[in-house]
């Protein structure tokens, strides 16, 4: 069991219930024993045993005190996070990346082109297949008669990254934070 505990990860939530990161289960147990965190979800069949105590095997824990998250981690526009935000789907034609042709690929598309005064910010970028991006070109949506299916928004960066590694129980705590409220 020691090797399994060492390899497993526990989702840690802020006191506000916002997902922060994954930590080794051993670290999670230490936080619980020091009363810095509480167990929210545990593995029903596994327990961590020490000489004088037995602790539930934590899948999700929540910090007792709120930890401030630096805003800068959420501001950088990256294609992997953009594509995850848009569910790997072209926001113009609606095709998923698995439906694209051999020479097609997903791209970052600026709703208001940079050449027309647009910015490279979360509220101005969307996922487009290479065909739609080329078709729209440097035109505004009304000029190309192409409108994104969803309104671009700044995702909760941490939540999107965590979602890719979460199991079913942990996903329930992360999914509400993928989209800014």
C-alpha positions, 0 to 999 in steps of 0.5 A: 500500500505504501507505493500506492499512497506515494503515487496517488494524488489528492485534489486540494480545494481552497477554503472557498471550495475553488480547486487549487492543485493535486498533491501527493496523498501523503501530504494531504494526510499531513495537512489533515492531521495538522488540522490545516485541511479537512477531508471532503471525499475519501476512498471508501475501501482504503485507509491510511494506517499508522502506529496509533491512528487510522485516517481515511484515504483522501481523494479531495480535501479542503483547506481550513484557511483561504489561500490567495491565488495570484491573478497572473496565472490566469491571464496568459492566453495559450493554445492548449488552454484555449482549445480545452476551454472550447472543448476542442471544437471549432467555434465557427463550423462546430466540428470537433478536432477528431472530425477534422480532415488530414491537413486541418488542425485547430488554431487560435482565431481572433474574433476582432483581428489584431490588424483591425485593433483586436487584442490577444486576450481571452475575450477576443480569441476563440478556437477555429479549424484551419479552414474556418480561420483561413475563410474568415481571414482578417475580417470582422465577424459581420463582414465574413458572416461568421460568428463564434458559437460561444462568447469568448471568456477567460477560463479559470486556468487552474481548473482547466489544467486540473480537469485533465488529470482528475478522476470522476469524484474529483471532476465534480469539484473542478468542473464548476470552476472551468468557466468564470461566473 
